[in-house]
Amino acid sequence: ISRQCKENVIIDGIKFERGCNVNAATFAIHYNEDFYPEAEEFRPERFSLEERKTMDPLTFIPFGFGPRNCIGMRFAQLEMRLALAYLLKHFRFTTNDKTPVSFIQTLFNEHNQQIF
């Protein structure tokens, strides 16, 4: 993500002059242990509705942010959903002996998940 300074500014003792380009290293942000403990691990629960409430929204910006975010964001998200639907339709996913599976039979939704 690249932006151009519109005025001279000093941030944390670093001087940025008007007209200079400033880049946000999104890859570095996405793998920052301060925001994502064990960032190298695949943990999709990080992005659950409950977890996202505690996150700073600018710590995960795969498509940028603000009025100049990626114009293809909605298309890319739709493509991901279609790819997932295709995989689920054409393949069977199972666990193996090493996968712990816990199941609790209950009448109520355990974690306040939205189920439609």
Contacts in CASP RR format, 6 or more apart in sequence:
PFRMAT RR
TARGET T0000
AUTHOR 0000-0000-0000
METHOD contacts of the structure
MODEL  1
ISRQCKENVIIDGIKFERGCNVNAATFAIHYNEDFYPEAEEFRPERFSLE
ERKTMDPLTFIPFGFGPRNCIGMRFAQLEMRLALAYLLKHFRFTTNDKTP
VSFIQTLFNEHNQQIF
1 23 0 8 1.000
1 24 0 8 1.000
1 26 0 8 1.000
1 61 0 8 1.000
1 64 0 8 1.000
1 65 0 8 1.000
2 21 0 8 1.000
2 22 0 8 1.000
2 23 0 8 1.000
2 24 0 8 1.000
3 21 0 8 1.000
3 22 0 8 1.000
3 23 0 8 1.000
3 24 0 8 1.000
4 19 0 8 1.000
4 20 0 8 1.000
4 21 0 8 1.000
4 22 0 8 1.000
5 16 0 8 1.000
5 17 0 8 1.000
5 18 0 8 1.000
5 19 0 8 1.000
5 20 0 8 1.000
5 21 0 8 1.000
5 22 0 8 1.000
6 18 0 8 1.000
6 19 0 8 1.000
7 18 0 8 1.000
8 15 0 8 1.000
8 16 0 8 1.000
8 17 0 8 1.000
8 18 0 8 1.000
9 15 0 8 1.000
9 16 0 8 1.000
10 16 0 8 1.000
16 22 0 8 1.000
24 61 0 8 1.000
26 61 0 8 1.000
26 62 0 8 1.000
26 64 0 8 1.000
29 35 0 8 1.000
29 58 0 8 1.000
29 59 0 8 1.000
29 60 0 8 1.000
29 61 0 8 1.000
30 36 0 8 1.000
30 39 0 8 1.000
30 59 0 8 1.000
30 60 0 8 1.000
30 62 0 8 1.000
31 39 0 8 1.000
31 40 0 8 1.000
32 39 0 8 1.000
32 59 0 8 1.000
33 39 0 8 1.000
35 55 0 8 1.000
35 56 0 8 1.000
35 59 0 8 1.000
36 46 0 8 1.000
36 59 0 8 1.000
45 51 0 8 1.000
47 60 0 8 1.000
49 114 0 8 1.000
50 111 0 8 1.000
50 112 0 8 1.000
57 65 0 8 1.000
58 65 0 8 1.000
63 69 0 8 1.000
63 70 0 8 1.000
63 72 0 8 1.000
63 73 0 8 1.000
63 76 0 8 1.000
64 70 0 8 1.000
70 76 0 8 1.000
95 101 0 8 1.000
104 110 0 8 1.000
109 115 0 8 1.000
END
